[in-house]
Amino acid sequence: MVKTILHELVKLCGISIKGHLSLVPIDMEPEPIILAYIDLNLQVHLKGKDKENELALTSF
């Protein structure tokens, strides 16, 4: 359930979600798993945006 909420937040906020991580300790070892999930969701989200843009350009 947490991953689903995180996925939806990434879809809504995009890369700006990283600006809302002030309470996540980013200098810990190992790195908090939430950061890996955010990065993964951003990669998928941005890849999807690239495909949407590509389809929009080729549809003309």
GICOR-V860676 format. One record per run of one state. SS is the DSSP state (h for helix, s for strand, l for the rest). FROM is the first residue (numbers start at 1). LEN is the number of residues. If there is no record, write none. Layout:
# GICOR-V860676
ss->SS from->FROM len->LEN
ss->SS from->FROM len->LEN
This chain:
# GICOR-V860676
ss->l from->1 len->1
ss->h from->2 len->19
ss->l from->21 len->12
ss->h from->33 len->26
ss->l from->59 len->2
